[in-house]
Amino acid sequence: MPRHPRVADELRWHVRVRRRAPKGAHERFDQAIKAFSAPRFRALYRAWLERGDPALDATLSPTLADAIERGTGRLELSVLPHQYLHLLALVGAA
């Protein structure tokens, strides 16, 4: 589901302060910890650590959700037979 821009802004603030703010240090931070505790947000946090703000910006796009709803898009998962870690540096480079 695409995120509302206000939610995305709050998530962006949260991931930026998450590593440096101790629990209980700030009411807003404590509320964000609760709001963004679901596994999907933990995955987004890891993606943000690797790719920065573009990982969060992608959550604003309704493109995938719209295509799936219209039946013109689908999400396919495949388990690859080998690891391709040597190509990791190329991710997002195109």
C-alpha positions as CSV (number, residue, x, y, z in Angstrom):
1,M,0.0,0.0,0.0
2,P,1.3,3.4,-0.8
3,R,2.0,5.6,2.2
4,H,0.4,9.0,2.8
5,P,3.0,11.7,2.4
6,R,2.5,12.7,6.1
7,V,3.1,9.2,7.2
8,A,6.2,9.0,5.0
9,D,7.5,12.2,6.5
10,E,7.1,10.9,10.0
11,L,8.7,7.6,9.0
12,R,11.6,9.5,7.5
13,W,12.1,11.5,10.7
14,H,11.9,8.2,12.7
15,V,14.5,6.4,10.8
16,R,16.9,9.3,11.0
17,V,16.7,9.6,14.8
18,R,16.2,5.9,15.5
19,R,19.9,5.0,15.9
20,R,20.8,8.0,18.1
21,A,17.7,8.5,20.4
22,P,17.5,6.3,23.5
23,K,14.0,5.0,24.4
24,G,12.1,7.4,26.6
25,A,14.1,10.3,25.4
26,H,11.3,12.0,23.5
27,E,7.5,11.5,23.4
28,R,7.4,11.8,19.6
29,F,10.1,9.2,19.2
30,D,8.3,6.8,21.7
31,Q,5.1,7.2,19.6
32,A,7.0,6.5,16.4
33,I,8.5,3.4,17.9
34,K,5.0,2.1,18.5
35,A,3.6,3.2,15.2
36,F,6.5,1.7,13.2
37,S,7.0,-1.5,15.0
38,A,5.4,-3.8,12.4
39,P,7.7,-6.1,10.4
40,R,7.2,-4.1,7.2
41,F,8.6,-1.0,8.9
42,R,11.6,-2.9,10.2
43,A,12.2,-4.1,6.6
44,L,11.9,-0.5,5.4
45,Y,14.4,0.6,8.1
46,R,16.9,-1.9,6.9
47,A,16.3,-0.8,3.3
48,W,16.8,2.8,4.3
49,L,20.1,2.0,6.0
50,E,21.3,0.5,2.7
51,R,19.8,2.9,0.2
52,G,18.8,6.0,2.0
53,D,15.7,8.1,1.3
54,P,14.9,6.6,-2.1
55,A,13.8,3.4,-0.2
56,L,11.2,5.4,1.7
57,D,10.2,7.5,-1.4
58,A,9.3,4.3,-3.2
59,T,6.5,3.6,-0.6
60,L,4.7,6.7,-1.8
61,S,4.0,5.3,-5.2
62,P,0.6,3.7,-5.9
63,T,1.9,2.1,-9.1
64,L,2.3,-1.5,-7.9
65,A,-0.9,-1.5,-5.8
66,D,-2.9,0.0,-8.7
67,A,-1.5,-2.6,-11.1
68,I,-2.3,-5.5,-8.8
69,E,-5.8,-4.1,-8.2
70,R,-6.5,-3.8,-12.0
71,G,-5.1,-7.3,-12.5
72,T,-2.4,-6.1,-14.8
73,G,0.4,-6.5,-12.4
74,R,1.7,-9.2,-10.1
75,L,4.4,-9.8,-7.6
76,E,6.4,-13.0,-8.2
77,L,9.0,-14.3,-5.8
78,S,11.7,-16.8,-6.8
79,V,14.3,-18.5,-4.8
80,L,17.5,-18.2,-6.8
81,P,19.7,-21.3,-7.0
82,H,22.9,-19.3,-6.2
83,Q,23.9,-16.3,-4.3
84,Y,24.7,-13.2,-6.4
85,L,26.4,-11.1,-3.7
86,H,29.1,-10.1,-6.1
87,L,26.5,-8.1,-8.0
88,L,25.2,-6.3,-4.9
89,A,27.1,-3.1,-5.7
90,L,25.1,-2.8,-8.9
91,V,21.7,-2.6,-7.2
92,G,20.2,0.7,-7.8
93,A,23.0,1.8,-10.0
94,A,21.1,1.8,-13.3
